[in-house]
Amino acid sequence: MVKFADRCRVCGLDFSRYNVGDGAAAFLILIITALVIGLAIIVQVLFAPPFLVQAAIWVPVTIALTFWGTRVAKAALLVSEHRRDAREGRLAPPDEP
Ligand SMILES: [Zn+2]
């Protein structure tokens, strides 16, 4: 859904060597679902709007939160991988004498 550019526009860091994947998406969907349903229930209890009003509010909000959240979550995962120097599985280098 959201793909990284090949390189950072500022420093030229090669993003292709990081494997962020879709791991963030499943977790994000759980959070956004809980948030949107909770807010929709609160709006329903307080204002009792017609169904179409609820749909007109929450469908765009859900889409916007998903796109924004995916960008933030994937960027956070990439930062985390970069800081920990995460790579594909590899053997530990031999101990220095
Ligand atoms: Zn950069």
Residues whose N, C-alpha, C, O or C-beta is under 5 A from the ligand:
A	BS01	ZN	C8 V10 C11 G12 L13
